[in-house]
C-alpha cells in the first residue's frame, strides 16, 4: 500500500519564519507514515530564509515548495486593525494546490503533536471547510452569525479545494470584509465565519488547542475534568493570542519545552529568546513554584508529541 499524502499549506513572513520551521518540523516528526506535500507561501521571504525552511525538511518524507506571493493580488482586500494583509494568503489555497482535493491550512504559531492522517480520512459530508469551535465565543453579532452556529478559529482549516474554487469563495470573503471592515475585529476569521458557518463541519477541540485550554480559568462551559481530558487528547497546539508565545523565555505554556525541542531540529537551533536573563530565569521559577503563571499544571509525561 502506498503512503498517504498529506497536503499542507503554511504561510509566513520573515518575522515568523522561525516558527514556520518549528511547525514544519513538528509535522514531520509526528507523521512518519505519511508523505508530506507542503507549500509555504509568503511575501518577500529572503533567499536565506527560503533555504532554512527547505533545509528544515531535508532528508525527510516531505516535499516543500516555497511560493512567493504577489502582493498586488491583495490590493482589493482591506487592511484591518493591526493585522498585516498576509493573513489573507490562505484564501488562495486553490492556486497553491490546483490539483488536490483536500488541503490543511495551519497557522505557524502552531505545533503538531500527533498524526494528521485522520483529518485526511475524515468524511467532510459535502462541506466546504472543517474547523474547531472557540468555546463560549461572543462574536455572533459582529459576524452576522446565527446563534445556533458556533464561531470557529481560523488557525486550523481543512479545505475542500474544488468546492472552495467553484463557490468563488475568496471573492465572498473579500466582499464580506469590504462591507464589514469597521467591525471585523479578527478579519479573516470573522469573514470565514460570516460567510461559511452553514458549510462547515466541526472538528474536536484536540485539533486546535488554543491557549485558554491550558489556562487555569479555562472556559465557563467546560468542566475542569473535561478540560483535563481535552488537554490530554492534544493533536494540534495553537499558541494563539498574546501572553503564551513559546519563543518568549518567560512563557510558562506547558508546551514551551516542546516548541524548543522541535526548534533544536531546525536551522534556527541557535535561537536565544530576547527576554532570556538570569533575573527572568529566577522570576520564572518562582512564578512556576507558587502557581502564579496562570497555566494549569501538566506533568512532562502528559505532553504529547514525538
Ligand atoms: Mn495563530
py3Dmol code that shows the C-alpha trace and the ligand (Angstrom):
import py3Dmol

protein = """\
ATOM      1  CA  UNK A   1       0.000   0.000   0.000  1.00  0.00           C
ATOM      2  CA  UNK A   2       1.350   3.420  -0.861  1.00  0.00           C
ATOM      3  CA  UNK A   3       1.768   6.040   1.819  1.00  0.00           C
ATOM      4  CA  UNK A   4      -0.995   8.540   2.143  1.00  0.00           C
ATOM      5  CA  UNK A   5      -0.137  12.067   1.073  1.00  0.00           C
ATOM      6  CA  UNK A   6      -0.984  14.974   3.336  1.00  0.00           C
ATOM      7  CA  UNK A   7      -1.310  18.379   1.619  1.00  0.00           C
ATOM      8  CA  UNK A   8      -0.395  21.183   3.976  1.00  0.00           C
ATOM      9  CA  UNK A   9      -0.400  24.943   3.492  1.00  0.00           C
ATOM     10  CA  UNK A  10       1.681  27.222   5.730  1.00  0.00           C
ATOM     11  CA  UNK A  11       2.010  30.955   5.266  1.00  0.00           C
ATOM     12  CA  UNK A  12       4.631  33.158   6.862  1.00  0.00           C
ATOM     13  CA  UNK A  13       6.534  36.382   6.707  1.00  0.00           C
ATOM     14  CA  UNK A  14      10.187  36.921   7.584  1.00  0.00           C
ATOM     15  CA  UNK A  15       9.287  37.598  11.228  1.00  0.00           C
ATOM     16  CA  UNK A  16       7.523  34.252  11.722  1.00  0.00           C
ATOM     17  CA  UNK A  17       9.856  32.139   9.572  1.00  0.00           C
ATOM     18  CA  UNK A  18      11.473  30.509  12.603  1.00  0.00           C
ATOM     19  CA  UNK A  19       8.061  29.474  13.943  1.00  0.00           C
ATOM     20  CA  UNK A  20       7.150  28.188  10.497  1.00  0.00           C
ATOM     21  CA  UNK A  21      10.246  25.963  10.590  1.00  0.00           C
ATOM     22  CA  UNK A  22       9.295  24.682  14.053  1.00  0.00           C
ATOM     23  CA  UNK A  23       5.738  23.985  12.913  1.00  0.00           C
ATOM     24  CA  UNK A  24       7.025  22.117   9.857  1.00  0.00           C
ATOM     25  CA  UNK A  25       9.459  20.056  11.914  1.00  0.00           C
ATOM     26  CA  UNK A  26       6.700  19.100  14.364  1.00  0.00           C
ATOM     27  CA  UNK A  27       4.540  17.929  11.448  1.00  0.00           C
ATOM     28  CA  UNK A  28       7.396  15.825  10.043  1.00  0.00           C
ATOM     29  CA  UNK A  29       8.279  14.215  13.378  1.00  0.00           C
ATOM     30  CA  UNK A  30       4.701  13.238  14.172  1.00  0.00           C
ATOM     31  CA  UNK A  31       3.724  11.946  10.734  1.00  0.00           C
ATOM     32  CA  UNK A  32       6.405   9.377   9.888  1.00  0.00           C
ATOM     33  CA  UNK A  33       3.954   7.166   7.966  1.00  0.00           C
ATOM     34  CA  UNK A  34       2.732   9.816   5.547  1.00  0.00           C
ATOM     35  CA  UNK A  35       4.202  11.617   2.568  1.00  0.00           C
ATOM     36  CA  UNK A  36       4.021  15.357   3.180  1.00  0.00           C
ATOM     37  CA  UNK A  37       3.252  17.761   0.370  1.00  0.00           C
ATOM     38  CA  UNK A  38       3.863  21.195   1.882  1.00  0.00           C
ATOM     39  CA  UNK A  39       3.502  24.630   0.336  1.00  0.00           C
ATOM     40  CA  UNK A  40       4.939  27.604   2.198  1.00  0.00           C
ATOM     41  CA  UNK A  41       3.595  30.870   0.830  1.00  0.00           C
ATOM     42  CA  UNK A  42       4.963  34.216   1.818  1.00  0.00           C
ATOM     43  CA  UNK A  43       5.561  37.794   0.812  1.00  0.00           C
ATOM     44  CA  UNK A  44       9.194  38.630   0.091  1.00  0.00           C
ATOM     45  CA  UNK A  45      10.973  35.917   2.063  1.00  0.00           C
ATOM     46  CA  UNK A  46      14.737  36.283   1.710  1.00  0.00           C
ATOM     47  CA  UNK A  47      16.688  33.568  -0.114  1.00  0.00           C
ATOM     48  CA  UNK A  48      18.412  32.736   3.149  1.00  0.00           C
ATOM     49  CA  UNK A  49      15.055  32.170   4.869  1.00  0.00           C
ATOM     50  CA  UNK A  50      13.756  30.098   1.974  1.00  0.00           C
ATOM     51  CA  UNK A  51      16.829  27.896   2.261  1.00  0.00           C
ATOM     52  CA  UNK A  52      16.384  27.496   6.014  1.00  0.00           C
ATOM     53  CA  UNK A  53      12.792  26.427   5.516  1.00  0.00           C
ATOM     54  CA  UNK A  54      13.664  23.854   2.876  1.00  0.00           C
ATOM     55  CA  UNK A  55      16.626  22.629   4.995  1.00  0.00           C
ATOM     56  CA  UNK A  56      14.176  22.017   7.843  1.00  0.00           C
ATOM     57  CA  UNK A  57      12.672  19.198   5.783  1.00  0.00           C
ATOM     58  CA  UNK A  58      15.924  17.870   4.344  1.00  0.00           C
ATOM     59  CA  UNK A  59      16.067  14.093   4.198  1.00  0.00           C
ATOM     60  CA  UNK A  60      12.502  13.742   5.458  1.00  0.00           C
ATOM     61  CA  UNK A  61       9.451  12.253   3.721  1.00  0.00           C
ATOM     62  CA  UNK A  62       8.449  15.762   2.851  1.00  0.00           C
ATOM     63  CA  UNK A  63       8.397  17.899  -0.267  1.00  0.00           C
ATOM     64  CA  UNK A  64       8.433  21.626   0.467  1.00  0.00           C
ATOM     65  CA  UNK A  65       7.648  24.185  -2.201  1.00  0.00           C
ATOM     66  CA  UNK A  66       8.077  27.863  -1.488  1.00  0.00           C
ATOM     67  CA  UNK A  67       5.691  30.191  -3.347  1.00  0.00           C
ATOM     68  CA  UNK A  68       6.478  33.887  -3.478  1.00  0.00           C
ATOM     69  CA  UNK A  69       3.111  35.585  -3.269  1.00  0.00           C
ATOM     70  CA  UNK A  70       2.428  38.603  -5.452  1.00  0.00           C
ATOM     71  CA  UNK A  71       1.340  41.401  -3.102  1.00  0.00           C
ATOM     72  CA  UNK A  72      -0.683  43.046  -5.882  1.00  0.00           C
ATOM     73  CA  UNK A  73      -3.263  40.300  -5.524  1.00  0.00           C
ATOM     74  CA  UNK A  74      -4.101  41.733  -2.099  1.00  0.00           C
ATOM     75  CA  UNK A  75      -4.828  45.225  -3.407  1.00  0.00           C
ATOM     76  CA  UNK A  76      -8.626  44.876  -3.113  1.00  0.00           C
ATOM     77  CA  UNK A  77      -8.505  43.425   0.399  1.00  0.00           C
ATOM     78  CA  UNK A  78      -8.832  45.888   3.280  1.00  0.00           C
ATOM     79  CA  UNK A  79      -6.086  46.176   5.875  1.00  0.00           C
ATOM     80  CA  UNK A  80      -7.904  45.958   9.220  1.00  0.00           C
ATOM     81  CA  UNK A  81      -6.595  46.848  12.669  1.00  0.00           C
ATOM     82  CA  UNK A  82      -3.097  45.670  13.430  1.00  0.00           C
ATOM     83  CA  UNK A  83      -3.313  42.684  11.093  1.00  0.00           C
ATOM     84  CA  UNK A  84      -0.954  42.580   8.113  1.00  0.00           C
ATOM     85  CA  UNK A  85      -2.615  41.667   4.856  1.00  0.00           C
ATOM     86  CA  UNK A  86      -0.725  38.399   4.613  1.00  0.00           C
ATOM     87  CA  UNK A  87      -3.330  36.809   6.901  1.00  0.00           C
ATOM     88  CA  UNK A  88      -5.366  36.529   3.682  1.00  0.00           C
ATOM     89  CA  UNK A  89      -2.899  34.292   1.842  1.00  0.00           C
ATOM     90  CA  UNK A  90      -4.734  31.134   2.956  1.00  0.00           C
ATOM     91  CA  UNK A  91      -7.651  32.245   0.771  1.00  0.00           C
ATOM     92  CA  UNK A  92      -5.564  31.427  -2.328  1.00  0.00           C
ATOM     93  CA  UNK A  93      -5.454  27.747  -1.373  1.00  0.00           C
ATOM     94  CA  UNK A  94      -6.570  26.613  -4.855  1.00  0.00           C
ATOM     95  CA  UNK A  95      -3.659  28.450  -6.507  1.00  0.00           C
ATOM     96  CA  UNK A  96      -1.174  26.692  -4.230  1.00  0.00           C
ATOM     97  CA  UNK A  97      -2.797  23.267  -4.684  1.00  0.00           C
ATOM     98  CA  UNK A  98      -4.580  23.319  -8.048  1.00  0.00           C
ATOM     99  CA  UNK A  99      -4.815  19.535  -8.348  1.00  0.00           C
ATOM    100  CA  UNK A 100      -5.637  18.484  -4.805  1.00  0.00           C
ATOM    101  CA  UNK A 101      -8.994  17.854  -3.255  1.00  0.00           C
ATOM    102  CA  UNK A 102      -8.131  18.311   0.396  1.00  0.00           C
ATOM    103  CA  UNK A 103      -5.668  20.731   1.968  1.00  0.00           C
ATOM    104  CA  UNK A 104      -4.952  21.504   5.611  1.00  0.00           C
ATOM    105  CA  UNK A 105      -4.015  25.098   6.386  1.00  0.00           C
ATOM    106  CA  UNK A 106      -2.166  25.698   9.661  1.00  0.00           C
ATOM    107  CA  UNK A 107      -1.120  28.946  11.326  1.00  0.00           C
ATOM    108  CA  UNK A 108       2.583  28.867  12.112  1.00  0.00           C
ATOM    109  CA  UNK A 109       2.114  29.718  15.801  1.00  0.00           C
ATOM    110  CA  UNK A 110       1.211  26.036  15.995  1.00  0.00           C
ATOM    111  CA  UNK A 111       2.991  22.791  16.757  1.00  0.00           C
ATOM    112  CA  UNK A 112       1.558  19.440  15.689  1.00  0.00           C
ATOM    113  CA  UNK A 113       1.953  16.667  18.270  1.00  0.00           C
ATOM    114  CA  UNK A 114       0.196  13.694  16.644  1.00  0.00           C
ATOM    115  CA  UNK A 115      -0.648  12.195  13.263  1.00  0.00           C
ATOM    116  CA  UNK A 116      -2.672  14.430  10.945  1.00  0.00           C
ATOM    117  CA  UNK A 117      -3.859  11.478   8.887  1.00  0.00           C
ATOM    118  CA  UNK A 118      -7.361  11.302  10.463  1.00  0.00           C
ATOM    119  CA  UNK A 119      -8.134  14.739   9.024  1.00  0.00           C
ATOM    120  CA  UNK A 120      -7.419  13.462   5.546  1.00  0.00           C
ATOM    121  CA  UNK A 121      -9.621  10.408   6.077  1.00  0.00           C
ATOM    122  CA  UNK A 122     -12.491  12.344   7.598  1.00  0.00           C
ATOM    123  CA  UNK A 123     -15.875  12.390   5.869  1.00  0.00           C
ATOM    124  CA  UNK A 124     -16.489  16.105   5.315  1.00  0.00           C
ATOM    125  CA  UNK A 125     -20.085  15.309   4.294  1.00  0.00           C
ATOM    126  CA  UNK A 126     -20.044  17.646   1.311  1.00  0.00           C
ATOM    127  CA  UNK A 127     -18.915  20.626   3.349  1.00  0.00           C
ATOM    128  CA  UNK A 128     -16.518  23.331   2.284  1.00  0.00           C
ATOM    129  CA  UNK A 129     -14.498  23.569   5.494  1.00  0.00           C
ATOM    130  CA  UNK A 130     -13.724  21.766   8.715  1.00  0.00           C
ATOM    131  CA  UNK A 131     -12.596  23.815  11.712  1.00  0.00           C
ATOM    132  CA  UNK A 132     -12.621  23.917  15.508  1.00  0.00           C
ATOM    133  CA  UNK A 133     -15.030  25.925  17.673  1.00  0.00           C
ATOM    134  CA  UNK A 134     -13.897  28.569  20.121  1.00  0.00           C
ATOM    135  CA  UNK A 135     -15.896  27.734  23.268  1.00  0.00           C
ATOM    136  CA  UNK A 136     -18.169  30.474  24.635  1.00  0.00           C
ATOM    137  CA  UNK A 137     -17.330  32.861  21.777  1.00  0.00           C
ATOM    138  CA  UNK A 138     -19.300  36.106  21.780  1.00  0.00           C
ATOM    139  CA  UNK A 139     -18.627  37.098  18.211  1.00  0.00           C
ATOM    140  CA  UNK A 140     -22.003  36.291  16.678  1.00  0.00           C
ATOM    141  CA  UNK A 141     -23.408  39.786  16.171  1.00  0.00           C
ATOM    142  CA  UNK A 142     -20.181  41.031  14.689  1.00  0.00           C
ATOM    143  CA  UNK A 143     -20.094  38.246  12.096  1.00  0.00           C
ATOM    144  CA  UNK A 144     -23.836  38.091  11.411  1.00  0.00           C
ATOM    145  CA  UNK A 145     -23.581  34.537  12.683  1.00  0.00           C
ATOM    146  CA  UNK A 146     -26.902  32.887  13.670  1.00  0.00           C
ATOM    147  CA  UNK A 147     -26.830  31.891  17.360  1.00  0.00           C
ATOM    148  CA  UNK A 148     -27.382  28.206  16.615  1.00  0.00           C
ATOM    149  CA  UNK A 149     -23.948  28.073  14.950  1.00  0.00           C
ATOM    150  CA  UNK A 150     -20.649  28.197  16.800  1.00  0.00           C
ATOM    151  CA  UNK A 151     -17.769  30.527  15.980  1.00  0.00           C
ATOM    152  CA  UNK A 152     -14.614  28.799  14.793  1.00  0.00           C
ATOM    153  CA  UNK A 153     -10.914  29.630  14.949  1.00  0.00           C
ATOM    154  CA  UNK A 154      -9.282  30.093  11.540  1.00  0.00           C
ATOM    155  CA  UNK A 155      -5.803  28.867  12.538  1.00  0.00           C
ATOM    156  CA  UNK A 156      -6.630  25.281  11.542  1.00  0.00           C
ATOM    157  CA  UNK A 157      -8.713  24.979   8.385  1.00  0.00           C
ATOM    158  CA  UNK A 158      -9.368  21.867   6.378  1.00  0.00           C
ATOM    159  CA  UNK A 159     -10.417  22.883   2.861  1.00  0.00           C
ATOM    160  CA  UNK A 160     -12.384  21.032   0.229  1.00  0.00           C
ATOM    161  CA  UNK A 161     -10.496  22.746  -2.582  1.00  0.00           C
ATOM    162  CA  UNK A 162     -12.844  22.020  -5.550  1.00  0.00           C
ATOM    163  CA  UNK A 163     -15.819  23.395  -3.578  1.00  0.00           C
ATOM    164  CA  UNK A 164     -13.775  26.402  -2.478  1.00  0.00           C
ATOM    165  CA  UNK A 165     -12.892  27.113  -6.104  1.00  0.00           C
ATOM    166  CA  UNK A 166     -16.301  26.536  -7.671  1.00  0.00           C
ATOM    167  CA  UNK A 167     -18.010  28.611  -4.987  1.00  0.00           C
ATOM    168  CA  UNK A 168     -15.784  31.599  -5.744  1.00  0.00           C
ATOM    169  CA  UNK A 169     -15.237  31.674  -2.001  1.00  0.00           C
ATOM    170  CA  UNK A 170     -12.305  34.071  -1.867  1.00  0.00           C
ATOM    171  CA  UNK A 171     -14.454  36.726  -3.523  1.00  0.00           C
ATOM    172  CA  UNK A 172     -17.245  36.120  -0.977  1.00  0.00           C
ATOM    173  CA  UNK A 173     -14.744  36.661   1.832  1.00  0.00           C
ATOM    174  CA  UNK A 174     -13.415  39.822   0.198  1.00  0.00           C
ATOM    175  CA  UNK A 175     -16.917  41.271  -0.173  1.00  0.00           C
ATOM    176  CA  UNK A 176     -17.696  40.479   3.455  1.00  0.00           C
ATOM    177  CA  UNK A 177     -14.514  42.252   4.564  1.00  0.00           C
ATOM    178  CA  UNK A 178     -15.161  45.311   2.437  1.00  0.00           C
ATOM    179  CA  UNK A 179     -18.703  45.703   3.810  1.00  0.00           C
ATOM    180  CA  UNK A 180     -17.692  44.902   7.408  1.00  0.00           C
ATOM    181  CA  UNK A 181     -14.242  46.483   7.643  1.00  0.00           C
ATOM    182  CA  UNK A 182     -15.319  48.560  10.658  1.00  0.00           C
ATOM    183  CA  UNK A 183     -16.436  45.617  12.757  1.00  0.00           C
ATOM    184  CA  UNK A 184     -14.274  42.681  11.699  1.00  0.00           C
ATOM    185  CA  UNK A 185     -12.008  42.512  14.774  1.00  0.00           C
ATOM    186  CA  UNK A 186     -10.450  39.235  13.636  1.00  0.00           C
ATOM    187  CA  UNK A 187     -10.580  39.937   9.927  1.00  0.00           C
ATOM    188  CA  UNK A 188     -10.153  36.650   8.081  1.00  0.00           C
ATOM    189  CA  UNK A 189     -11.682  34.637  10.934  1.00  0.00           C
ATOM    190  CA  UNK A 190     -14.785  36.813  11.206  1.00  0.00           C
ATOM    191  CA  UNK A 191     -15.261  36.760   7.440  1.00  0.00           C
ATOM    192  CA  UNK A 192     -14.867  32.986   7.144  1.00  0.00           C
ATOM    193  CA  UNK A 193     -17.401  32.528   9.942  1.00  0.00           C
ATOM    194  CA  UNK A 194     -19.776  35.083   8.466  1.00  0.00           C
ATOM    195  CA  UNK A 195     -19.644  33.555   5.001  1.00  0.00           C
ATOM    196  CA  UNK A 196     -19.460  29.797   5.598  1.00  0.00           C
ATOM    197  CA  UNK A 197     -20.991  28.954   9.007  1.00  0.00           C
ATOM    198  CA  UNK A 198     -23.510  26.596   7.410  1.00  0.00           C
ATOM    199  CA  UNK A 199     -20.971  24.892   5.124  1.00  0.00           C
ATOM    200  CA  UNK A 200     -18.530  23.810   7.813  1.00  0.00           C
ATOM    201  CA  UNK A 201     -18.154  20.736   9.965  1.00  0.00           C
ATOM    202  CA  UNK A 202     -16.855  20.907  13.493  1.00  0.00           C
ATOM    203  CA  UNK A 203     -13.623  19.211  14.478  1.00  0.00           C
ATOM    204  CA  UNK A 204     -12.866  18.169  18.068  1.00  0.00           C
ATOM    205  CA  UNK A 205     -11.003  20.630  20.259  1.00  0.00           C
ATOM    206  CA  UNK A 206      -7.896  18.416  20.125  1.00  0.00           C
ATOM    207  CA  UNK A 207      -7.299  19.626  16.563  1.00  0.00           C
ATOM    208  CA  UNK A 208      -6.784  23.231  17.617  1.00  0.00           C
ATOM    209  CA  UNK A 209      -5.980  23.594  21.307  1.00  0.00           C
ATOM    210  CA  UNK A 210      -5.853  27.344  21.706  1.00  0.00           C
ATOM    211  CA  UNK A 211      -4.050  28.782  24.740  1.00  0.00           C
ATOM    212  CA  UNK A 212      -7.103  29.172  27.052  1.00  0.00           C
ATOM    213  CA  UNK A 213      -7.366  25.366  27.185  1.00  0.00           C
ATOM    214  CA  UNK A 214      -4.099  25.395  29.123  1.00  0.00           C
ATOM    215  CA  UNK A 215      -5.018  28.225  31.448  1.00  0.00           C
ATOM    216  CA  UNK A 216      -6.442  27.751  34.912  1.00  0.00           C
ATOM    217  CA  UNK A 217      -9.524  29.856  34.266  1.00  0.00           C
ATOM    218  CA  UNK A 218     -10.400  27.740  31.195  1.00  0.00           C
ATOM    219  CA  UNK A 219     -13.887  28.159  29.722  1.00  0.00           C
ATOM    220  CA  UNK A 220     -17.124  28.578  31.746  1.00  0.00           C
ATOM    221  CA  UNK A 221     -18.959  25.949  29.670  1.00  0.00           C
ATOM    222  CA  UNK A 222     -16.331  23.200  30.062  1.00  0.00           C
ATOM    223  CA  UNK A 223     -15.817  21.434  33.400  1.00  0.00           C
ATOM    224  CA  UNK A 224     -12.283  21.167  34.823  1.00  0.00           C
ATOM    225  CA  UNK A 225     -12.416  17.381  34.369  1.00  0.00           C
ATOM    226  CA  UNK A 226     -13.302  17.724  30.691  1.00  0.00           C
ATOM    227  CA  UNK A 227     -10.614  20.389  30.277  1.00  0.00           C
ATOM    228  CA  UNK A 228      -8.059  17.896  31.574  1.00  0.00           C
ATOM    229  CA  UNK A 229      -9.286  15.224  29.141  1.00  0.00           C
ATOM    230  CA  UNK A 230      -9.173  17.640  26.226  1.00  0.00           C
ATOM    231  CA  UNK A 231      -5.612  18.659  27.102  1.00  0.00           C
ATOM    232  CA  UNK A 232      -4.555  15.026  27.185  1.00  0.00           C
ATOM    233  CA  UNK A 233      -6.054  14.341  23.755  1.00  0.00           C
ATOM    234  CA  UNK A 234      -3.979  17.110  22.145  1.00  0.00           C
ATOM    235  CA  UNK A 235      -3.062  16.802  18.481  1.00  0.00           C
ATOM    236  CA  UNK A 236      -2.500  20.427  17.452  1.00  0.00           C
ATOM    237  CA  UNK A 237      -1.260  23.083  19.907  1.00  0.00           C
ATOM    238  CA  UNK A 238      -2.056  26.657  18.885  1.00  0.00           C
ATOM    239  CA  UNK A 239      -0.087  29.334  20.741  1.00  0.00           C
ATOM    240  CA  UNK A 240      -2.672  31.963  19.858  1.00  0.00           C
ATOM    241  CA  UNK A 241      -3.063  35.395  21.363  1.00  0.00           C
ATOM    242  CA  UNK A 242      -0.620  37.311  23.488  1.00  0.00           C
ATOM    243  CA  UNK A 243       0.989  36.033  26.670  1.00  0.00           C
ATOM    244  CA  UNK A 244       1.699  32.446  25.762  1.00  0.00           C
ATOM    245  CA  UNK A 245       4.097  32.599  22.853  1.00  0.00           C
ATOM    246  CA  UNK A 246       6.617  29.805  23.458  1.00  0.00           C
ATOM    247  CA  UNK A 247       9.515  31.702  21.887  1.00  0.00           C
ATOM    248  CA  UNK A 248       9.341  34.092  24.844  1.00  0.00           C
ATOM    249  CA  UNK A 249      11.572  32.747  27.575  1.00  0.00           C
ATOM    250  CA  UNK A 250       9.188  33.911  30.286  1.00  0.00           C
ATOM    251  CA  UNK A 251       6.243  31.967  28.830  1.00  0.00           C
ATOM    252  CA  UNK A 252       5.084  29.140  31.074  1.00  0.00           C
ATOM    253  CA  UNK A 253       2.869  27.484  28.486  1.00  0.00           C
ATOM    254  CA  UNK A 254       3.206  23.732  29.201  1.00  0.00           C
ATOM    255  CA  UNK A 255       4.179  23.077  25.571  1.00  0.00           C
ATOM    256  CA  UNK A 256       7.008  25.612  25.540  1.00  0.00           C
ATOM    257  CA  UNK A 257       9.623  22.860  26.073  1.00  0.00           C
ATOM    258  CA  UNK A 258       8.196  21.012  23.047  1.00  0.00           C
ATOM    259  CA  UNK A 259       8.482  24.136  20.897  1.00  0.00           C
ATOM    260  CA  UNK A 260      12.123  24.420  21.992  1.00  0.00           C
ATOM    261  CA  UNK A 261      12.749  20.724  21.274  1.00  0.00           C
ATOM    262  CA  UNK A 262      11.441  20.996  17.686  1.00  0.00           C
ATOM    263  CA  UNK A 263      13.356  24.265  17.280  1.00  0.00           C
ATOM    264  CA  UNK A 264      16.579  22.385  18.047  1.00  0.00           C
ATOM    265  CA  UNK A 265      15.989  20.271  14.930  1.00  0.00           C
ATOM    266  CA  UNK A 266      15.778  23.287  12.622  1.00  0.00           C
ATOM    267  CA  UNK A 267      18.394  25.665  11.200  1.00  0.00           C
ATOM    268  CA  UNK A 268      17.201  28.115  13.868  1.00  0.00           C
ATOM    269  CA  UNK A 269      18.589  25.949  16.690  1.00  0.00           C
ATOM    270  CA  UNK A 270      20.867  28.732  17.983  1.00  0.00           C
ATOM    271  CA  UNK A 271      17.907  30.962  18.833  1.00  0.00           C
ATOM    272  CA  UNK A 272      18.121  32.601  22.242  1.00  0.00           C
ATOM    273  CA  UNK A 273      14.887  34.288  23.413  1.00  0.00           C
ATOM    274  CA  UNK A 274      15.458  38.060  23.713  1.00  0.00           C
ATOM    275  CA  UNK A 275      13.973  38.058  27.217  1.00  0.00           C
ATOM    276  CA  UNK A 276      16.398  35.416  28.486  1.00  0.00           C
ATOM    277  CA  UNK A 277      18.327  36.570  31.577  1.00  0.00           C
ATOM    278  CA  UNK A 278      19.276  35.186  34.965  1.00  0.00           C
ATOM    279  CA  UNK A 279      16.793  37.505  36.615  1.00  0.00           C
ATOM    280  CA  UNK A 280      13.948  36.337  34.367  1.00  0.00           C
ATOM    281  CA  UNK A 281      15.034  32.765  34.956  1.00  0.00           C
ATOM    282  CA  UNK A 282      14.653  33.189  38.719  1.00  0.00           C
ATOM    283  CA  UNK A 283      11.336  35.002  38.301  1.00  0.00           C
ATOM    284  CA  UNK A 284      10.070  32.241  36.059  1.00  0.00           C
ATOM    285  CA  UNK A 285      10.953  29.529  38.571  1.00  0.00           C
ATOM    286  CA  UNK A 286       9.272  31.465  41.359  1.00  0.00           C
ATOM    287  CA  UNK A 287       6.102  32.059  39.348  1.00  0.00           C
ATOM    288  CA  UNK A 288       6.006  28.376  38.479  1.00  0.00           C
ATOM    289  CA  UNK A 289       6.681  27.280  42.048  1.00  0.00           C
ATOM    290  CA  UNK A 290       3.936  29.455  43.505  1.00  0.00           C
ATOM    291  CA  UNK A 291       1.476  28.669  40.713  1.00  0.00           C
ATOM    292  CA  UNK A 292       1.303  32.293  39.607  1.00  0.00           C
ATOM    293  CA  UNK A 293       1.726  31.589  35.924  1.00  0.00           C
ATOM    294  CA  UNK A 294      -1.976  31.163  35.111  1.00  0.00           C
ATOM    295  CA  UNK A 295      -1.425  27.833  33.378  1.00  0.00           C
ATOM    296  CA  UNK A 296      -2.898  24.569  34.633  1.00  0.00           C
ATOM    297  CA  UNK A 297      -0.092  22.278  35.807  1.00  0.00           C
ATOM    298  CA  UNK A 298       0.845  19.457  33.440  1.00  0.00           C
ATOM    299  CA  UNK A 299       3.427  16.760  34.039  1.00  0.00           C
ATOM    300  CA  UNK A 300       6.068  16.205  31.350  1.00  0.00           C
ATOM    301  CA  UNK A 301       4.624  12.724  30.667  1.00  0.00           C
ATOM    302  CA  UNK A 302       1.205  14.259  29.953  1.00  0.00           C
ATOM    303  CA  UNK A 303       2.606  16.166  26.989  1.00  0.00           C
ATOM    304  CA  UNK A 304       2.062  14.666  23.547  1.00  0.00           C
ATOM    305  CA  UNK A 305       4.422  14.673  20.590  1.00  0.00           C
ATOM    306  CA  UNK A 306       7.488  12.826  19.319  1.00  0.00           C
TER     307      UNK A 306
END
"""
ligand_1 = """\
1
MN
Mn -2.447 31.762 15.237
"""
view = py3Dmol.view(width=600, height=400)
view.addModel(protein, "pdb")
view.setStyle({"model": 0}, {"cartoon": {"style": "trace"}})
view.addModel(ligand_1, "xyz")
view.setStyle({"model": 1}, {"stick": {}})
view.zoomTo()
view.show()
